[in-house]
C-alpha cells in the first residue's frame, strides 16, 4: 500500500490544522500495513474463511437438528446450548496451550483437517448417531482450534506499529464474514425452500445440509491459504525472521505425541485455574463475567432461537440473515466511533451503560405487534421490507420490531462488548493479563448454558403448529438480559475493582 500524500487529500485545503492532523493520523494507522508480511494478509483471509464457515454452520444447526435429524425444539436447544456450544468454549480455553505446543501452522492444518472430515459427515449423512458422533461433536474440536490460533497469528505476523490496526482489521473481517454468511443463509433457503434439496453424487442433500456444503467449501479454501504461510515466520520491528516452530513431545509415535500434548495442555489449564482460585480478585471478576453472560444470551439466541422464530412468524424463506446483518453493519461503524468517544470513562461504567441499552432493546420484541402495524404499512416499512429485505406483499410488524431492536442492541453492544475484555485485562495482577484475558470466554460459556432453555421457550410460546405467544418468549429474554445491568449496579461495591490507569469514580 502506497503512502498517502497531501495531494491525495484535497479537502485539507479547507480545514484547520487540527483536522488535518486528525486525518493524517487516521490514515497513517492504515499505511503502517504497507510493509506487512504476506503472513499477516493471509491471516486476514484465513479469519474471513473460518468465520464465514462457522457462521453459516451456526445459523443452520438448530434447523438441521429438527428438520433433518428429527429432534424436538427442546432436544435441539439442549444439545446445542448445553453440550455442543459449551464444549467449544472449553476446548477453546485448552487450544491456546495446544497452539503453543504444536506451533501455529501445524495447529491450523490440524484444525482444518478435523473440520473437513466433520463437515463432510454432516453433509452426506442424515443418520442421527453418525451425524453427531462423526460430524457435530468432532467439529467442536476443529472450530475451537481456530480462535486462539488466529489471535496468536495476528500478534506473531504484525510488528509493534502494525499490531493495533491489525487486531482492528481482524474484528472488521469477522463482521464481514458474518455478513457473507447471512447472505448465503438466506440465499440457499430461499432458492431451495426450507425443505428442498439438491442431488449430489446420487444423494439428496437437504437445504440445511446444502448450507453445510457451503461451509465445507470455505474449509477447502483454507488449505491452500494456510500452505502459503512460511514455516517459523515472525514479523519483528527489524524485519521478518524465521525460527523453528515449537513441537512438544517431538519424538515417538504420532498419536502418542498428540495424546501427551493434549494431556499436558489440560494439566496446564487446570494449574492456571488453581492459581487463580487463590486470588480474591478472581471471584470478583467471575461474578462480573457471569452477569455479562445474561447479555451474551441475547447475542447467542440470534443463532439458536431467532431462525425458528423468524420462519414460524414470518414464513418460510424469511430473510433472517438480512435482518441480523443490520447488527453486523452497525457494529463495524459504531465500535471504533464509540470507543474513541468514551476512552475517558472506565470500562466498568461503559459495560453497565451498554448492558442497560442491550436489555432495553429486547423489550421492543415483547410489545404488541399491533403497535407497529402502522409503521409497517408506511414508507419506512415499505423501504425496509421491499427495498432492503426483498419481501413480497404486506410487511409484517415483526420486521419493523426486529430492525428497531437490532439497531438499539447494536448501540449497547458497541458500548459494552469491547470493554469486557479491557476490564479483565485492566484488573489483572501484573504478569497475569493473559490468564485473566482467557476468562473473558466465561460469559459465552454461561450464555450458552442459558440459551439451552431456548428450545423450551420456542415449544411453549412459538411452536411450529398451534397458537403462538411470541411476545411472552421475548419478555422472558428481556427480563433475563436485565439481570446484567441491574446486577452490575446493585453489586458494584463488591464486583468493581480499580482499573489500572484510571481513577475510581462512582
C-alpha positions in Angstrom: 0.0 0.0 0.0 1.5 3.4 -1.0 1.9 6.3 1.3 -1.0 8.9 1.3 0.3 12.3 0.2 -1.1 15.8 0.7 -2.1 15.9 -2.9 -4.4 12.9 -2.4 -6.3 14.8 0.3 -7.6 17.9 -1.4 -10.2 18.6 1.3 -7.4 19.6 3.7 -7.1 22.9 1.9 -10.4 23.9 3.5 -9.9 22.6 7.0 -7.9 23.6 10.1 -4.6 22.2 11.2 -6.2 20.1 14.0 -8.5 18.4 11.5 -5.6 17.9 9.1 -3.6 16.3 11.8 -6.5 14.1 12.7 -7.0 13.0 9.1 -3.3 12.3 8.7 -3.3 10.3 11.9 -6.3 8.3 10.9 -4.9 7.3 7.5 -1.5 6.8 9.0 -2.9 3.9 11.1 -3.6 2.1 7.8 -0.4 3.0 5.9 1.7 1.1 8.5 0.4 -2.1 6.9 2.2 -1.1 3.7 5.2 -3.2 4.6 3.3 -6.0 6.3 4.5 -9.6 5.7 2.4 -11.8 3.5 1.5 -14.0 6.5 -0.5 -11.1 8.0 -2.6 -10.7 4.9 -3.1 -14.4 4.8 -4.2 -14.3 8.4 -6.9 -11.9 7.4 -8.1 -14.2 4.6 -8.0 -17.2 7.0 -10.1 -15.3 9.5 -12.7 -14.4 6.8 -12.9 -18.1 5.6 -13.1 -19.5 9.1 -15.8 -17.1 10.3 -17.9 -17.5 7.2 -17.8 -21.3 7.5 -18.5 -21.1 11.3 -21.4 -18.6 11.0 -23.2 -20.5 8.2 -23.0 -23.6 10.3 -24.0 -21.9 13.5 -27.2 -20.4 12.0 -28.2 -23.7 10.5 -27.6 -26.1 13.4 -30.9 -25.8 15.2 -32.9 -26.0 12.0 -30.8 -29.1 10.8 -31.3 -30.9 14.1 -35.0 -30.6 13.9 -35.7 -30.9 10.2 -33.1 -33.5 9.1 -32.4 -35.5 12.3 -35.9 -35.2 13.9 -35.0 -33.5 17.2 -37.7 -31.6 19.0 -37.3 -27.9 19.8 -36.4 -28.8 23.4 -33.9 -31.6 22.5 -32.2 -29.5 19.7 -31.9 -26.5 22.0 -30.5 -28.6 24.9 -28.0 -30.4 22.6 -26.6 -27.2 21.1 -26.9 -25.0 24.3 -25.8 -27.5 26.9 -23.4 -29.8 25.0 -22.0 -28.5 21.7 -21.6 -24.8 22.3 -20.2 -25.1 25.9 -17.8 -27.8 24.8 -16.5 -25.4 22.1 -15.8 -22.8 24.7 -14.0 -25.3 26.9 -11.9 -26.6 24.0 -11.1 -23.0 23.1 -9.6 -22.5 26.5 -7.5 -25.6 26.0 -6.5 -24.7 22.5 -4.3 -21.8 23.5 -1.8 -24.1 25.2 -2.1 -26.7 22.4 -1.1 -24.0 19.9 1.9 -23.1 22.0 2.9 -26.8 22.0 2.3 -27.6 18.3 3.1 -24.3 16.6 0.8 -22.1 14.5 1.0 -23.8 11.1 0.6 -27.3 12.5 -2.4 -26.3 14.6 -4.0 -24.6 11.6 -3.7 -27.7 9.5 -4.9 -30.0 12.3 -8.0 -27.9 12.9 -8.9 -27.6 9.3 -8.4 -31.4 8.8 -10.8 -32.1 11.7 -13.3 -29.6 10.3 -13.2 -31.0 6.8 -14.0 -34.6 8.0 -16.7 -33.4 10.4 -18.4 -31.1 7.8 -18.3 -33.8 5.2 -20.1 -36.2 7.5 -22.7 -33.6 8.3 -23.3 -33.0 4.6 -23.6 -36.6 3.4 -25.5 -38.4 6.2 -28.8 -37.9 7.9 -28.3 -40.9 10.3 -28.6 -39.1 13.7 -25.9 -41.1 15.6 -23.4 -40.8 12.7 -24.1 -37.2 12.1 -23.5 -36.4 15.7 -20.6 -38.7 16.6 -18.7 -38.3 13.3 -19.8 -34.7 12.5 -21.1 -32.3 15.1 -19.0 -33.4 18.1 -15.6 -33.6 16.2 -16.5 -30.2 14.7 -16.2 -28.8 18.3 -12.5 -29.6 18.3 -11.8 -28.2 14.9 -13.7 -25.0 15.4 -12.2 -24.4 18.8 -8.6 -24.5 17.3 -9.3 -21.5 15.1 -9.8 -18.6 17.6 -6.7 -18.7 19.7 -4.6 -19.6 16.7 -5.8 -16.5 14.8 -5.1 -14.3 17.8 -1.6 -15.7 18.1 -1.0 -15.4 14.3 -2.1 -11.8 14.3 0.4 -11.0 17.0 3.2 -13.0 15.5 2.9 -11.7 12.0 2.5 -8.0 12.9 5.1 -5.5 14.0 4.7 -3.3 17.1 3.3 -0.5 14.9 1.0 -2.7 12.9 -0.4 -4.6 15.9 -3.2 -2.3 16.9 -4.7 -1.8 13.5 -4.2 -5.5 12.7 -6.5 -6.5 15.5 -9.0 -3.9 14.5 -9.0 -5.3 10.9 -9.4 -8.8 12.4 -12.5 -7.6 14.2 -13.8 -5.9 11.0 -13.1 -9.0 8.9 -15.0 -11.1 11.5 -18.1 -9.0 10.9 -17.6 -9.1 7.1 -17.6 -12.9 7.5 -20.9 -12.7 9.4 -22.3 -10.6 6.6 -21.3 -13.1 4.0 -22.8 -16.0 6.0 -26.0 -14.1 6.5 -26.4 -13.6 2.7 -25.7 -17.2 2.0 -28.1 -18.4 4.7 -30.9 -16.5 3.1 -30.0 -17.3 -0.5 -29.8 -21.1 -0.1 -33.0 -21.3 1.9 -34.9 -19.1 -0.5 -33.5 -20.9 -3.6 -34.2 -24.4 -2.4 -37.0 -23.8 0.1 -36.8 -24.7 3.7 -37.5 -28.4 2.9 -36.0 -28.6 -0.6 -32.9 -30.4 -1.7 -30.1 -30.8 -4.3 -28.8 -34.0 -5.8 -25.1 -34.6 -5.4 -23.2 -37.9 -6.2 -26.6 -39.6 -6.4 -27.6 -38.4 -2.9 -30.3 -36.0 -2.0 -28.8 -33.2 0.1 -31.4 -31.1 2.0 -31.4 -27.3 2.1 -29.8 -27.2 5.5 -27.1 -29.8 4.6 -26.5 -27.7 1.5 -25.6 -24.9 3.8 -23.1 -27.2 5.5 -21.8 -28.0 2.0 -21.1 -24.3 1.5 -19.2 -24.3 4.9 -17.2 -27.3 3.6 -16.3 -25.2 0.5 -14.9 -22.4 2.7 -13.0 -25.0 4.7 -11.4 -26.4 1.5 -10.2 -22.9 0.5 -8.3 -22.8 3.8 -5.9 -25.5 2.8 -4.0 -23.6 0.0 -4.2 -20.4 2.1 -2.5 -22.0 5.1 0.0 -23.7 2.8 1.5 -20.3 1.8 2.3 -19.5 5.5 6.0 -19.8 5.7 7.2 -22.1 8.5 8.6 -20.3 11.5 8.0 -16.8 10.1 7.7 -13.9 12.6 7.4 -10.2 12.0 9.7 -8.0 14.1 10.5 -4.3 14.1 13.8 -5.2 12.4 12.1 -7.3 9.7 10.9 -10.9 9.2 12.8 -13.6 11.0 12.5 -17.4 10.9 12.6 -19.7 13.9 11.7 -23.3 14.3 8.2 -23.8 15.4 7.8 -25.5 18.8 6.9 -29.1 19.0 6.3 -30.5 22.4 7.0 -34.3 22.6 8.8 -34.2 19.2 9.8 -37.9 19.3 7.7 -41.1 19.4 4.7 -42.3 17.6 2.4 -39.6 16.1 -0.7 -40.4 18.2 1.3 -40.9 21.3 2.7 -37.4 20.8 -0.7 -36.0 20.2 -2.1 -37.7 23.4 0.8 -36.4 25.5 0.4 -32.9 24.1 -3.3 -32.8 24.9 -2.7 -34.2 28.3 -0.1 -31.6 29.2 -2.4 -28.8 27.7 -5.2 -29.9 30.0 -2.9 -30.0 33.0 -1.6 -26.5 32.2 -5.2 -25.2 32.1 -6.0 -26.9 35.4 -2.9 -25.4 37.0 -4.0 -22.0 35.7 -7.4 -22.1 37.4 -5.9 -23.5 40.6 -3.6 -20.4 40.7 -6.5 -18.1 40.0 -8.7 -19.6 42.7 -6.3 -18.4 45.4 -6.8 -14.8 44.3 -9.6 -12.7 45.7 -9.8 -10.6 42.5 -10.6 -13.8 40.6 -14.0 -14.2 42.3 -15.0 -10.6 41.7 -14.1 -10.9 38.0 -16.0 -14.2 37.9 -19.1 -12.6 39.3 -18.8 -9.8 36.8 -18.4 -12.2 33.9 -21.4 -14.3 35.0 -23.6 -11.2 34.9 -22.3 -10.5 31.4 -23.4 -14.0 30.4 -27.0 -12.8 30.6 -26.2 -10.3 27.8 -24.4 -12.9 25.8 -27.7 -14.9 26.0 -29.3 -12.3 23.8 -26.4 -12.4 21.3 -26.4 -16.2 21.1 -30.2 -16.5 20.6 -29.8 -14.9 17.2 -28.3 -18.2 16.0 -30.1 -20.7 18.2 -33.6 -19.3 18.7 -34.2 -16.5 16.2 -34.1 -18.6 13.0 -37.0 -20.8 14.1 -38.9 -17.8 15.4 -38.4 -16.0 12.1 -39.5 -18.9 10.0 -42.6 -19.6 12.1 -43.8 -16.0 12.5 -42.7 -14.5 9.1 -42.9 -17.6 6.9 -40.6 -20.0 5.1 -37.7 -18.2 3.3 -38.0 -15.2 5.6 -34.8 -13.0 5.1 -33.5 -13.8 8.6 -29.9 -13.3 7.6 -30.6 -9.8 6.2 -32.3 -8.8 9.4 -29.3 -10.0 11.5 -27.0 -8.2 9.1 -28.2 -4.9 10.5 -26.2 -5.7 13.6 -23.1 -6.6 11.7 -23.2 -3.4 9.6 -23.8 -1.1 12.6 -21.1 -2.8 14.8 -18.4 -2.2 12.1 -19.3 1.5 12.2 -20.1 2.0 15.9 -17.4 0.2 17.7 -14.5 2.4 16.7 -16.6 5.6 17.0 -18.0 4.9 20.4 -14.6 3.5 21.5 -12.9 6.8 20.6 -15.6 9.0 22.2 -15.7 7.1 25.6 -12.0 6.5 26.2 -12.1 8.7 29.3 -14.7 6.6 31.0 -14.0 3.4 33.0 -14.6 0.0 31.4 -17.0 -1.0 34.2 -19.2 2.1 33.7 -19.3 1.5 29.9 -20.3 -2.1 30.4 -23.1 -1.1 32.7 -24.4 1.5 30.3 -24.1 -0.7 27.3 -25.8 -3.6 29.2 -28.7 -1.4 30.1 -29.2 -0.4 26.4 -29.0 -4.0 25.3 -31.5 -5.2 27.8 -33.9 -2.3 27.0 -33.7 -3.2 23.3 -35.2 -6.7 23.8 -38.3 -5.3 25.4 -39.2 -3.9 21.9 -39.8 -7.5 20.8 -42.2 -8.1 23.7 -44.5 -5.2 22.7 -47.8 -5.9 20.9 -47.3 -6.3 17.2 -50.4 -4.1 16.5 -48.5 -1.1 17.8 -46.1 -1.4 14.8 -48.6 -2.2 12.1 -48.9 1.5 11.0 -45.1 1.9 10.6 -45.0 -1.4 8.7 -47.6 -0.1 6.3 -45.8 3.3 5.9 -42.8 4.5 4.0 -40.2 3.1 6.5 -41.8 -0.3 6.5 -42.1 -0.4 2.7 -38.4 0.6 2.3 -37.2 -1.9 4.9 -39.4 -4.8 3.7 -39.4 -4.3 0.0 -36.2 -2.5 -0.8 -33.8 -3.9 1.8 -35.2 -7.3 2.7 -36.8 -8.0 -0.7 -40.1 -9.2 0.9 -43.1 -9.6 -1.4 -46.6 -8.4 -0.3 -47.5 -6.9 3.0 -44.8 -6.2 5.7 -45.3 -8.0 9.0 -44.8 -5.7 12.1 -42.1 -8.1 13.3 -39.8 -6.8 10.5 -40.0 -3.3 11.9 -39.7 -4.5 15.5 -36.7 -6.7 14.8 -35.0 -3.8 12.9 -35.5 -1.4 15.9 -34.5 -4.0 18.4 -31.3 -4.9 16.5 -30.3 -1.3 15.9 -30.7 -0.4 19.7 -29.0 -3.6 20.7 -26.1 -2.8 18.4 -25.5 0.6 20.1 -25.4 -1.2 23.5 -23.1 -3.9 22.2 -20.7 -1.3 20.8 -20.6 0.2 24.3 -20.1 -2.9 26.4 -18.6 -5.8 24.4 -15.1 -4.5 23.7 -14.8 -3.1 27.2 -15.4 -6.5 28.8 -12.0 -7.7 27.6 -10.5 -4.4 28.6 -11.8 -4.7 32.1 -10.5 -8.2 32.5 -7.0 -7.0 31.4 -7.1 -3.8 33.5 -7.8 -5.5 36.8 -5.4 -8.4 36.2 -2.4 -8.7 38.5 0.8 -7.8 36.7 2.1 -10.7 34.7 -1.3 -12.5 34.7 -3.0 -10.5 31.9 -3.2 -13.5 29.6 -4.8 -15.7 32.3 -7.4 -13.1 33.2 -8.0 -12.5 29.5 -8.7 -16.1 28.9 -11.5 -15.9 31.5 -13.3 -13.4 29.1 -14.7 -16.5 27.4 -16.8 -17.3 30.6 -19.7 -15.1 29.6 -20.1 -17.1 26.3 -20.0 -20.3 28.3 -22.6 -19.1 30.7 -24.7 -17.6 27.9 -24.6 -20.8 26.0 -25.9 -22.7 29.1 -28.8 -20.2 29.4 -29.7 -20.3 25.7 -30.1 -24.1 26.0 -33.5 -23.3 27.5 -34.5 -21.6 24.2 -36.0 -24.8 22.9 -38.5 -25.0 25.7 -39.4 -21.3 25.2 -39.9 -21.9 21.5 -42.1 -25.0 22.1 -44.2 -23.2 24.7 -44.6 -19.8 23.1 -43.7 -20.1 19.5 -44.5 -23.7 18.4 -44.4 -24.8 14.8 -48.1 -25.6 15.0 -50.8 -24.1 17.1 -51.3 -20.7 18.7 -48.2 -18.6 19.4 -47.5 -16.0 22.1 -44.0 -15.0 20.9 -44.2 -11.7 22.9 -44.1 -13.7 26.1 -41.0 -15.5 25.0 -39.3 -12.2 24.2 -40.4 -10.8 27.6 -38.6 -13.7 29.3 -35.4 -13.0 27.3 -35.7 -9.3 28.1 -36.0 -9.9 31.8 -33.1 -12.3 31.7 -30.9 -9.7 29.9 -31.9 -7.2 32.6 -30.2 -9.2 35.2 -26.8 -7.9 33.9 -27.2 -4.1 34.2 -29.2 -4.5 37.5 -26.6 -6.8 39.0 -23.7 -4.5 37.9 -25.4 -1.6 39.6 -26.6 -3.3 42.8 -23.3 -5.3 43.4 -20.8 -2.8 42.1 -19.3 -2.2 45.6 -18.3 -5.9 45.7 -17.7 -6.6 42.0 -15.9 -3.5 40.9 -12.1 -3.4 41.1 -9.9 -0.4 40.5 -8.8 -0.3 36.9 -5.1 0.3 36.1 -4.6 3.8 34.8 -8.0 5.1 35.8 -9.3 7.0 38.8 -12.1 5.2 40.6 -15.4 7.1 40.3 -18.9 6.2 41.3 
